[in-house]
Amino acid sequence: MEQAYFEDETFNGKDFSKVDYLRGDFEGCTFIGCNFSNSHFNHNLFSECKFIDCNISMVKLSKTTFRDVEFKGCKMLGLNFDDCDKYGVSVSFEECILNHASFFQRILKKTIFKDTQLHEVDFSQADLSHCIFNNCDFLGASFDNTNIEKADFTTSFNYSIDLDNNKHKKAKFSMPGIIGLLDKYDIDIEGK
């Protein structure tokens, strides 16, 4: 089946949740207040697109490509970014709820996460080097053999990162956040 091509279009308030597959290549498109929950982005290309205040929960992402895509104010529960095209994830997140997502083995160098909830997110074996995590909540997020070199966590919270099990050279943390680097030792820290 041939892919449709959309350029510089705005989709406002569309309900794509009833559509099994959203097929197409989208370049410079903006999606505002759209509902994509439980649909499929499989094999689609999104280039320089914006998703604003959309529900993108439980969307299938097999072989999906995101190039310079911005998500702002979106609900994005249960997404498996590890199913995306191997080299096709260039994104930013602002004011999103991105809980229960997986970025297993994803290359996310220099990605910006701002004011985003990242509960129970799997960052195992991902490359998060040079990422900026501005005011992000990492409650229950997992970091296992993850590259966080030169990543900035100074304004973020609720992370628990085992520095012995992750690449962390020059990563930035705030003084209160250091508690999340000592969790594995099961010690009581006064003032916590």
Secondary structure, 3 states (H helix, E strand, C coil): CCCCEEECCEEECCECCCCCECCCEEECCEEECCECCCCECCCCEEECCEEECCECCCCECCCCEEEEEEEECCECCCCEHHHCCCCCEEEEEECCECCCCECCCCECCCCEEECCECCCCECCCCECCCCEEECCECCCCECCCCECCCCECCCCECCCCCHHHCECCCCECCCHHHHHHCHHHCCCCCCC
